Amino acid sequence: MKYILGIDIGTGSTKAVAVDFDHRAFDSSQHFYATQSPSPGYSEQHPEVIWQAFQKSISEIVEKLGSAPVAVSLSSAMHSLIAVDHNGESLLPMMTWADQRSAGIAERLLSEDLGLELYQETGTPVHPMSPLCKIIWIRENQPQIFEKVAKFISIKEYIWYRLFNSWEVDYSIASCSGLMNTAQMQWSKKALNTAGIGLAQLSALVSTSYLRKDFEPQELPFLEAGTPFVIGASDGCLANLGSGAFRPGSAALTIGTSGALRVASDKAVFSMKAMTFSYHLDESIFINGGAVNNGGVALKWHLKNIFDKETLTAADYDTALRAAENVRAGANGLIFLPYLQGERAPIWDSRSCGNFFGISLNHHQQHFTRAVVEGICFALNDVLQSLTESGQPVAELKVSGGFVSSSVWLQIMADITGKKLIKVNTEDASATGAAYLAVKAIGLEEEYPLPNQDEMVAIAPNQQEHETYKKYFKIYKKLYQDLKGTMHDLHDLQNEMI
């Protein structure tokens, strides 16, 4: 069977998805890896471990299917940063998107006009997730390392270098680095000056459809020499493509470890208040949206710590969510602020923290579970409202990610947003989107393909429940404003005591 292999290099795993010439994802292979946090606020991984997962994912699926792919296309998590020397060896562990050590730097930039200028030029919110802030942190805190850095790269660039011994990065990954001028499609002089680095320390910019046919299979002997490799785009932008939400006004909602809501547009759209992002899918399609730090990780934390589960199975999630289904909207007056890892859009507060509000003797486990799920959905609805307020209408949400396996969670999401959800039955929207991008890049079709419409499932909101949630959402929004100062005091006190 002829197929294209889309590979998503994610934060928790690398997943390879086989997509046939009818645009159906029909098989996959996934390999997981850990994240280390040696100090508070640190989130690190080792690039070599991710490279090994990349190799294993490809070899496993090729062995399973009995034939090599026609082409390979890459998706990757955003905002990672690796400092490498002239031999391509990492000088420090990779900082993931969740690394918070540059929070003070982000706050400093935002206290000046320069912060908003950088945001408007690069489309990347000024936040510790941004590689720009991470580079400044290395310069200020590890100057001896900084002086040795030949290149500042992402995990996709590391993988690409291992494949082709060449430093190249696609417009999509570059556009979420805080270092690229979104309008001019070139590295930003202002951002580079702010970071204190030179143009030679960044990779060459290429189109997301850029492909190479000079592949040599020394480290991937299960592939054929000359297999076309398409550099692809970022996981968020490709999730829109893989779920069919790449036309203006079409929105994609993803909840995995974190969560994001993204709208396709033919132009960059900025919100000074919510600081929503604007990244490239390709040269003509922008993906505008906002990401939250706390998606599935918040529910995982809840089940492991409140339910005291050492390891979690699919059955554990199903049991907890089905119990929560019997709880009425609003969790009997219990509201959860899901800021367990601080928060990105739209509050951009790395010193925020999680809160249960309204606890009484009437609350039991199922109420807390319901409140956690509602809190995650409230956070994403906050992003949705910011996007619509900036002039980006949304009629329906194409949904993907781990949460789509739960009918309870999907219904709560529909009821809170008041939008129809379209469940796209695909193995992985980002990996599938990478394969769809390759379909066009290698010339199989002139336009991006769409997912099979027959496999989509619609979830309509319950209007009565939506009206109830609108009242709770107002309280949810007010809670953060009321507690913000206290959250910051507590955060600063904890840091003093470390």
C-alpha positions in Angstrom: 0.0 0.0 0.0 1.2 3.5 -0.8 1.2 5.9 2.0 2.6 9.2 3.4 4.1 9.2 6.9 3.2 12.3 9.0 5.3 12.5 12.2 4.5 14.7 15.1 7.4 15.4 17.4 5.5 16.3 20.5 6.3 17.3 24.1 5.4 13.9 25.6 5.9 11.6 22.6 6.7 11.3 19.0 3.9 9.8 16.9 4.1 8.6 13.3 0.8 8.3 11.4 0.4 6.5 8.1 -2.1 8.3 5.7 -3.2 6.6 2.5 -3.9 8.3 -0.8 -7.6 8.6 0.1 -6.4 10.9 2.9 -7.3 8.4 5.7 -5.0 7.9 8.7 -5.0 4.1 9.1 -2.1 3.2 11.3 0.3 4.7 13.8 3.3 4.2 16.1 4.0 6.2 19.2 7.0 6.4 21.6 7.0 8.4 24.8 9.7 10.3 26.8 9.9 12.1 30.0 10.4 15.7 31.0 12.7 16.7 33.8 12.3 19.6 36.2 15.6 19.9 38.1 14.6 23.2 39.6 11.3 25.1 40.1 10.1 26.5 36.8 12.4 24.3 34.7 11.1 22.0 32.0 13.8 20.1 30.2 14.3 17.2 27.8 17.3 15.6 26.1 17.3 15.9 22.3 19.0 12.6 21.8 16.1 10.8 23.5 13.7 12.5 21.2 15.8 11.5 18.2 15.7 7.9 19.3 11.9 8.1 19.7 11.7 9.5 16.2 13.7 6.6 14.8 11.7 4.0 16.6 8.3 5.5 15.6 9.3 5.3 11.9 11.0 1.8 12.1 8.0 0.3 13.9 5.4 1.5 11.5 7.5 0.6 8.4 8.0 -2.9 9.9 4.3 -3.2 10.7 3.2 -2.2 7.2 5.9 -4.0 5.3 6.8 -1.2 3.0 8.4 2.3 3.2 6.4 5.5 2.8 6.2 7.5 -0.4 7.2 10.6 1.6 7.8 11.7 5.2 6.5 15.1 6.6 7.2 16.6 10.0 5.1 18.3 12.6 6.7 19.6 15.8 5.8 21.1 19.1 6.4 24.9 19.3 8.7 27.1 21.4 11.5 24.6 22.2 15.0 25.9 22.4 18.3 24.0 22.1 21.7 25.8 22.3 24.2 23.8 20.2 27.9 24.1 19.5 29.7 24.0 16.1 29.4 20.2 16.0 25.6 20.3 16.5 26.0 19.0 20.1 23.6 20.5 22.7 25.3 22.6 25.3 22.3 22.5 27.6 19.2 20.3 27.9 16.4 21.4 25.6 14.0 23.9 27.2 10.4 23.0 26.3 7.5 25.4 25.8 6.6 24.9 29.5 9.9 26.2 30.9 9.2 29.2 33.1 12.7 30.3 34.1 12.6 33.4 31.9 9.4 34.8 33.5 11.1 37.8 34.9 12.6 38.6 31.5 9.2 38.5 29.9 7.7 40.8 32.5 10.6 43.2 32.1 10.1 43.4 28.3 6.3 43.9 28.7 6.9 46.7 31.2 8.5 48.6 28.3 7.2 49.7 24.9 9.6 47.2 23.4 7.5 44.3 24.5 4.4 45.2 22.5 6.6 46.2 19.5 8.2 42.7 19.5 4.7 41.1 19.8 3.3 43.1 16.8 6.4 42.4 14.7 6.8 38.7 15.5 3.2 37.5 16.2 4.6 35.7 19.3 3.4 36.7 22.7 6.1 37.9 25.0 6.1 35.1 27.5 8.7 32.7 29.1 7.5 30.1 26.5 9.1 32.2 23.8 12.6 31.2 22.6 13.4 34.9 22.5 13.0 35.1 26.3 14.8 31.8 26.8 17.9 33.1 24.8 18.0 36.2 26.9 17.9 34.1 30.1 20.9 32.0 28.9 22.8 35.2 28.0 22.1 36.8 31.4 22.4 33.7 33.6 24.9 31.4 31.8 27.2 33.8 29.9 30.0 31.2 29.5 27.5 28.8 27.7 26.1 31.7 25.7 29.5 32.5 24.3 29.9 29.0 23.0 26.6 28.8 21.2 26.9 28.3 17.4 23.1 28.0 16.8 19.9 28.5 18.7 17.5 25.9 17.4 14.2 24.0 17.9 13.7 20.3 18.3 12.6 20.0 14.7 15.8 21.7 13.5 17.8 19.2 15.6 16.0 16.3 13.9 16.4 17.9 10.5 20.1 18.4 11.1 20.5 14.8 12.1 18.8 13.8 8.8 20.5 16.2 6.4 23.5 17.8 8.2 22.0 21.2 7.4 20.5 24.1 9.5 17.1 24.9 8.0 13.8 25.9 9.7 10.3 26.3 8.2 8.4 29.6 8.4 5.9 28.0 10.8 8.3 27.0 13.5 10.3 30.2 13.0 7.1 32.3 13.3 6.5 31.1 16.9 10.0 31.8 18.1 9.6 35.5 18.8 12.5 36.0 16.4 10.9 36.3 13.0 9.3 39.3 11.3 5.9 37.8 10.4 5.1 40.3 7.6 8.5 40.3 6.0 9.1 36.5 6.4 12.6 37.0 7.6 14.5 37.1 10.9 13.6 40.2 12.9 16.6 42.6 13.4 14.8 44.1 16.5 14.3 40.7 18.1 17.9 39.6 17.3 19.2 42.8 18.8 17.1 42.3 21.9 18.3 38.7 22.2 21.9 39.8 21.7 22.6 37.3 18.9 23.6 37.4 15.2 21.9 36.2 12.1 24.5 33.4 11.7 23.3 31.8 14.9 19.9 31.0 13.4 18.9 28.5 10.7 18.1 29.4 7.1 14.3 30.1 6.6 12.4 27.9 4.2 8.8 27.3 3.1 6.7 24.8 5.0 6.4 22.9 1.7 10.2 22.7 1.4 11.4 19.2 0.6 14.6 17.4 0.2 15.2 14.3 -1.9 18.8 13.7 -0.9 18.0 11.5 2.1 20.7 8.9 2.9 19.4 6.0 5.1 22.5 5.4 7.3 20.6 6.1 10.6 17.2 5.1 9.2 18.0 2.0 7.2 14.4 1.0 7.0 13.7 3.9 4.6 14.8 4.1 1.0 17.5 6.4 -0.2 16.0 9.5 -1.8 12.8 9.3 0.1 11.3 12.8 0.0 11.3 14.6 3.3 8.9 17.6 3.7 10.0 20.0 6.5 6.4 20.7 7.4 5.1 23.1 10.1 4.3 23.5 13.8 1.9 21.1 15.5 -0.7 23.8 16.2 -0.9 25.0 12.6 -1.0 21.4 11.3 -3.7 20.5 13.7 -5.9 23.0 11.8 -4.9 21.5 8.5 -5.4 17.9 9.7 -8.9 18.7 11.1 -10.0 20.7 8.0 -9.9 24.1 9.7 -7.6 26.0 7.4 -10.0 28.4 5.7 -10.9 31.9 7.1 -13.3 31.7 10.0 -12.7 28.0 10.5 -11.5 27.2 14.0 -9.7 24.2 15.6 -9.8 23.2 19.2 -7.1 20.9 20.6 -6.9 19.6 24.1 -3.9 17.4 24.9 -1.5 18.0 27.8 -2.2 21.7 27.2 -4.9 23.2 25.0 -5.3 25.7 22.2 -8.0 27.3 20.1 -6.9 28.5 16.6 -8.6 30.3 13.7 -7.4 30.3 10.1 -7.1 33.7 8.4 -5.5 35.3 5.3 -3.8 37.9 7.6 -2.2 38.2 10.9 -4.6 39.4 13.7 -3.3 40.9 16.9 -5.0 41.5 20.2 -3.1 43.9 22.5 -5.2 42.9 25.5 -5.2 39.1 25.1 -1.9 38.9 23.2 -3.2 36.1 20.9 -0.6 34.5 18.6 -0.4 34.8 14.8 1.7 32.0 13.2 2.3 30.8 9.7 0.8 27.6 8.2 2.3 28.6 4.9 3.1 31.8 3.0 -0.6 32.8 2.7 -2.4 31.2 5.6 -2.1 32.5 9.1 -3.2 30.6 12.2 -4.3 33.0 14.9 -5.2 31.9 18.3 -4.3 31.3 21.9 -2.9 28.4 23.9 -3.5 27.5 27.6 -1.0 25.7 29.7 -3.4 23.5 31.5 -5.4 21.0 29.4 -5.4 17.3 30.0 -2.5 17.8 32.5 -5.0 19.4 35.0 -7.4 16.4 34.9 -4.4 14.0 35.1 -3.2 15.9 38.2 -6.7 15.7 39.7 -7.1 12.0 39.2 -3.6 11.1 40.4 -3.6 13.3 43.5 -7.3 13.5 44.5 -8.1 9.9 43.6 -4.7 8.8 44.7 -3.9 6.8 41.5 -0.2 5.9 41.0 -0.9 5.0 37.4 -3.8 6.0 35.2 -5.7 3.9 32.7 -8.3 4.8 30.1 -10.8 3.1 32.4 -9.9 5.4 35.3 -10.6 8.5 33.1 -13.9 7.0 31.8 -15.1 6.1 35.3 -14.4 9.6 36.7 -15.9 11.4 33.7 -19.0 9.3 33.8 -19.5 10.1 37.4 -19.1 13.8 36.6 -21.7 13.5 33.9 -24.4 13.1 36.6 -23.4 16.4 38.2 -25.4 19.4 37.0 -23.7 22.3 35.1 -21.7 24.5 37.4 -20.6 21.5 39.6 -23.1 22.5 42.4 -21.4 25.9 42.8 -17.8 24.8 42.6 -15.5 26.6 40.3 -11.9 25.6 39.3 -9.2 28.0 38.1 -7.0 25.6 36.2 -3.7 27.6 36.4 -1.6 24.8 37.8 1.4 25.7 35.6 0.7 29.4 35.5 -1.3 30.5 32.4 -0.8 31.7 28.9 -3.7 33.2 26.8 -5.5 35.4 27.5 -4.1 36.3 31.0 -0.4 35.7 30.4 0.4 35.2 34.1 3.2 32.8 35.0 2.6 33.6 38.7 -1.0 32.5 38.7 -2.0 29.3 40.4 -4.9 26.8 40.5 -7.9 27.3 42.8 -11.0 25.6 43.8 -13.6 28.2 44.8 -17.0 27.6 46.5 -16.2 24.3 48.4 -18.8 23.2 50.8 -19.8 20.1 52.7 -22.1 19.1 49.8 -19.2 18.5 47.4 -17.8 15.1 46.6 -15.3 13.6 44.2 -17.5 13.8 41.2 -18.1 17.5 41.8 -14.4 18.2 41.8 -14.0 16.2 38.6 -16.8 18.1 36.9 -15.3 21.5 38.1 -11.8 20.5 36.8 -13.2 19.7 33.3 -15.4 22.9 33.3 -12.4 25.0 34.4 -10.3 23.7 31.5 -13.2 24.5 29.1 -13.8 27.9 30.7 -10.1 28.7 30.0 -10.5 27.8 26.4 -13.7 29.7 26.1 -11.8 32.8 27.4 -9.5 32.4 24.4 -12.5 32.0 22.1 -14.0 35.2 23.3 -10.7 37.1 22.8 -10.5 35.9 19.2 -14.1 36.8 18.4 -13.6 40.2 20.0 -10.7 40.8 17.7 -12.9 40.4 14.7 -12.5 36.7 14.0 -16.0 35.1 13.7 -16.3 31.4 14.7 -19.3 29.3 13.7 -18.1 25.8 14.7 -15.1 24.1 16.3 -13.2 21.2 14.8 -11.9 19.3 17.8 -9.0 16.9 18.2 -6.7 15.7 20.9 -7.0 13.1 23.7 -10.3 14.7 25.1 -12.3 13.7 22.0 -12.6 10.2 23.3 -14.9 11.5 26.1 -18.5 12.3 25.1 -19.0 13.9 28.5 -16.1 16.3 28.0 -17.2 17.2 24.5 -20.7 18.0 25.5 -19.4 20.2 28.4 -17.2 22.0 25.9 -20.1 22.6 23.5 -22.4 23.8 26.2 -19.8 26.3 27.6 -18.9 27.8 24.3 -22.3 27.6 22.8 -20.7 26.3 19.5 -21.3 23.2 17.5 -18.3 20.9 17.8 -17.1 18.7 14.9 -15.2 15.7 16.1 -12.7 14.8 13.5 -11.9 11.1 13.7 -8.2 11.1 12.9 -5.3 9.3 14.6 -3.5 12.6 15.3 -4.6 15.9 13.7 -1.0 17.4 13.7 0.6 14.3 12.2 -2.2 13.9 9.8 -1.9 17.6 8.9 1.8 17.0 8.2 0.8 14.3 5.7 -1.8 16.5 4.1 0.9 19.2 3.6 3.1 16.7 1.9 0.3 15.7 -0.4 0.5 19.2 -1.9 4.2 19.6 -1.5 5.2 16.5 -3.5 2.6 17.3 -6.2 -0.1 14.6 -5.6 -2.8 17.3 -5.5 -2.8 21.0 -6.2 -4.7 21.9 -3.0 -4.6 20.7 0.6 -6.9 17.7 1.1 -9.8 17.6 3.6 -10.6 14.9 6.1 -13.3 12.4 5.1 -16.6 14.2 5.9 -18.4 10.8 6.5 -16.1 10.2 9.5 -17.0 13.4 11.3 -19.4 13.6 14.3 -21.3 16.7 15.3 -22.0 17.7 19.0 -24.6 20.4 19.4 -24.7 22.6 22.5 -27.6 22.4 24.9 -28.9 26.0 24.9 -30.3 25.8 28.4 -27.0 24.6 29.8 -25.2 27.3 27.8 -27.3 30.0 29.5 -26.3 28.5 32.9 -22.7 28.4 32.0 -22.7 32.0 30.9 -23.5 33.0 34.5 -20.7 30.8 35.9 -18.2 32.0 33.3 -18.7 35.6 34.5 -17.8 34.5 38.0 -14.8 32.5 36.7 -13.5 35.6 34.9 -14.0 37.8 38.0 -12.2 35.3 40.3 -8.9 35.6 38.6 -9.0 39.4 38.7 -10.0 39.3 42.4 -7.3 36.8 43.3 -4.5 38.0 41.0 -2.6 40.0 43.6 -2.9 37.3 46.2 -1.6 34.7 43.7 1.4 36.8 43.0 2.1 37.3 46.8 2.0 33.6 47.4 4.2 32.9 44.4 6.8 35.4 45.5 6.7 34.0 49.1 7.3 30.4 47.8 10.3 31.6 45.8 11.8 33.4 48.8 11.5 30.1 50.8 13.2 27.9 48.2 
